[in-house]
Amino acid sequence: MLDLLLHLQKVAPVKFSLIAVNLDQKQPGFPGHVLPEYLATKGVEYRIVEEDTYSIVTEKVPEGRTTCGLCSRLRRGILYRVADEVGASKMALGHHADDMLETLMLNLFHGGSLKTMPPKLHADNGRNIVIRPLAYCRESDITALSNLENYPIIPCNLCGSQPNLQRQAMKQMLSAWERENPTRISSMLSALGNVVPSHLLDKTLFDFDNNKRLADNSAATMPPADVPTRGFPLRRML
């Protein structure tokens, strides 16, 4: 994502500056030198934020339960704070198209709602705007590029290492569907941008008595329980 944004700085019709921000959660064995060394080679401004959220999550979440819910909320709150501190008007996260489909299925099966992570989100605090530059990119393509460019890989000992995540179950299910029918995933991605409120059941979106569409009154923007927060370059408009 950082390489994408650096490229856009050169070719986009708008001017913007970048600050790469990473949260050091004080996980045991975390290789804190890897990312600063890599960012230094890129010549980009960066900030490493040190917050011991690891101890909070491991203390508050019972053994065997997924940690992503609390971990993600702590990370997101810290990122919003840092965005205010550096005067960033946009916060870019690294979620991709597969993340959006997995989140859709998580909300459908476990959250009782039809929603996912939009490419652009105005935060509830009225100040921050979250953008997802990789929203239309498939995970397999990102993986292939990462291997080609030899990007540094930093492991996660919290959310990313848990074997009982429902997100992993959604990933496996979507992968099986794609093997059965390679066009199925692209059709699902197209469906995210082709919603027909008159053919659903949400009375806040469609007035079925008067046959007219209503404004979206939904205020629910928080991710489901095991949606991790990925990648943190911050984007500032000049």
C-alpha positions in Angstrom: 0.0 0.0 0.0 2.8 2.4 0.8 4.4 1.8 -2.7 0.9 2.4 -4.2 0.6 5.7 -2.4 4.1 6.8 -3.3 3.3 6.1 -6.9 0.1 8.1 -6.7 2.1 11.0 -5.2 3.9 11.2 -8.6 0.9 10.7 -11.0 -2.3 11.7 -9.2 -3.9 15.1 -10.1 -4.0 16.0 -6.4 -1.1 16.8 -4.1 -0.7 15.0 -0.7 1.9 14.1 1.8 2.5 10.7 3.6 3.4 9.7 7.1 3.8 6.0 7.6 2.6 5.0 11.1 3.1 1.7 12.8 1.9 0.6 16.2 4.4 -1.4 18.3 2.1 -3.3 20.6 5.0 -4.7 22.7 4.4 -8.3 21.7 7.1 -10.6 23.0 9.8 -11.1 20.3 8.5 -8.3 18.1 11.3 -7.3 15.6 11.0 -3.6 16.2 14.0 -2.8 13.9 12.5 -4.3 10.7 10.0 -1.6 9.7 12.0 1.5 10.6 15.0 0.2 8.6 12.7 -0.5 5.6 10.9 2.9 5.8 14.3 4.6 6.0 15.3 3.0 2.7 12.1 4.4 1.2 12.9 7.9 2.3 9.4 8.5 3.8 8.5 10.3 6.9 7.4 7.7 9.6 6.4 7.4 13.2 6.5 4.3 15.4 4.0 4.5 18.2 4.7 2.4 21.2 1.7 1.3 23.2 1.5 -1.9 25.3 -1.9 -3.1 24.0 -0.6 -6.6 24.0 -0.7 -6.8 27.9 -4.2 -5.3 27.9 -5.6 -7.7 25.4 -4.0 -10.8 27.0 -5.2 -9.7 30.4 -8.8 -8.9 29.4 -9.6 -11.6 26.9 -10.1 -15.1 28.4 -7.9 -17.9 27.2 -9.3 -19.5 24.1 -11.4 -16.5 23.0 -10.5 -14.4 20.0 -8.5 -11.3 20.7 -9.3 -9.4 17.5 -12.3 -7.5 18.8 -10.5 -5.7 21.7 -7.2 -5.5 19.8 -8.7 -3.8 16.8 -10.6 -1.3 18.8 -7.5 -0.3 20.8 -5.5 0.0 17.6 -8.1 2.0 15.9 -8.4 4.4 18.8 -4.7 5.0 18.9 -4.5 5.6 15.1 -7.3 8.2 15.4 -5.4 9.9 18.1 -2.2 9.9 16.1 -4.0 11.2 13.0 -5.2 14.2 15.0 -1.7 14.7 16.4 0.0 14.9 13.0 -2.9 16.7 11.3 -3.8 13.9 8.9 -7.0 14.3 7.0 -7.1 10.7 5.8 -6.1 7.4 7.4 -5.2 4.7 4.9 -5.7 1.0 6.0 -4.6 -2.0 4.0 -7.8 -4.1 3.8 -8.3 -5.7 0.4 -11.2 -7.2 -1.6 -11.0 -10.6 0.2 -11.1 -8.8 3.6 -14.3 -7.1 2.4 -16.0 -10.4 1.4 -14.9 -12.1 4.6 -16.3 -9.3 6.6 -19.6 -9.4 4.6 -19.9 -13.1 5.4 -19.0 -12.6 9.1 -21.7 -9.9 9.5 -24.2 -12.1 7.6 -23.6 -15.3 9.6 -22.7 -13.8 13.0 -23.8 -10.2 13.1 -27.2 -10.3 11.6 -26.5 -7.5 9.1 -25.6 -6.9 5.5 -22.5 -4.7 5.6 -18.7 -4.8 5.1 -15.8 -2.4 5.1 -16.3 0.5 2.5 -13.4 1.9 0.5 -14.1 5.3 2.2 -15.5 5.7 5.7 -16.3 8.8 7.6 -15.6 8.0 11.3 -18.2 8.5 14.0 -16.0 11.2 15.6 -16.7 13.5 12.7 -13.0 14.2 12.1 -11.3 11.2 10.7 -11.8 9.7 7.3 -10.6 6.1 6.7 -9.7 5.1 3.1 -8.7 1.6 1.8 -6.6 2.0 -1.3 -6.4 -1.8 -1.8 -10.2 -2.3 -1.6 -10.4 -3.6 -5.2 -7.3 -5.7 -5.1 -7.3 -9.5 -4.5 -5.2 -11.0 -1.8 -3.6 -13.4 -4.2 -2.3 -10.5 -6.3 -1.0 -8.6 -3.3 0.8 -11.8 -2.1 2.4 -12.3 -5.5 3.6 -8.6 -5.6 4.9 -8.9 -2.0 6.9 -12.0 -2.9 8.2 -10.2 -6.0 9.2 -7.1 -4.2 10.5 -9.0 -1.1 8.6 -6.9 1.4 9.6 -7.4 5.0 7.1 -9.7 6.9 6.3 -8.9 10.5 4.4 -11.7 12.3 1.5 -11.1 14.7 1.3 -13.0 17.9 -2.3 -11.9 18.7 -5.0 -11.8 16.1 -3.0 -13.2 13.2 -1.9 -16.4 15.0 -5.2 -17.6 16.5 -6.4 -20.9 14.9 -10.1 -20.5 16.0 -11.0 -17.3 14.1 -14.3 -17.2 12.3 -12.6 -15.1 9.7 -10.4 -18.1 8.8 -13.5 -20.2 8.4 -14.9 -17.5 6.0 -11.7 -17.4 4.1 -11.7 -21.2 3.6 -15.3 -21.1 2.5 -14.7 -18.4 0.0 -11.7 -20.2 -1.3 -13.7 -23.4 -1.8 -16.4 -21.5 -3.6 -13.8 -19.9 -6.0 -12.3 -23.3 -6.7 -15.8 -24.6 -7.6 -16.6 -21.6 -9.8 -13.8 -19.1 -10.5 -16.4 -16.3 -11.4 -18.3 -16.6 -8.1 -16.0 -14.2 -6.1 -16.0 -11.5 -8.8 -19.8 -11.7 -8.9 -19.9 -11.3 -5.1 -17.6 -8.2 -5.3 -19.8 -6.7 -8.0 -22.9 -7.3 -5.7 -21.3 -5.1 -3.0 -21.8 -2.2 -5.4 -25.1 -3.2 -6.8 -27.5 -3.2 -3.8 -31.3 -3.1 -4.4 -33.0 -1.9 -1.2 -36.5 -2.5 -2.6 -35.7 -6.2 -2.8 -34.5 -6.5 0.8 -36.2 -6.1 4.2 -34.7 -2.9 5.6 -37.5 -0.4 6.3 -34.9 2.4 7.0 -33.6 2.1 3.5 -36.9 1.6 1.6 -40.5 2.8 2.3 -42.3 -0.3 1.1 -45.7 1.3 1.7 -45.0 4.3 -0.6 -42.6 2.5 -2.9 -39.7 4.9 -2.5 -36.1 4.8 -1.4 -35.0 6.4 1.9 -31.7 7.8 3.1 -29.5 5.4 5.0 -30.0 5.9 8.7 -27.5 3.3 9.7 -24.9 4.4 12.3 -23.2 1.0 12.8 -19.6 1.4 11.6 -17.7 -0.8 14.0 -16.2 -4.0 12.6 -17.3 -7.5 13.7 -15.5 -9.2 16.5 -12.5 -10.6 14.6 -11.9 -8.0 11.9 -8.2 -6.9 12.3 -7.0 -3.4 11.5 -4.4 -3.7 8.7 -1.6 -1.3 7.7 -1.3 2.3 8.8 0.2 4.8 6.4 -1.6 8.2 7.0 -2.5 10.5 4.1 -2.5 14.3 4.5 -4.0 16.5 1.9 -2.0 19.7 1.2 
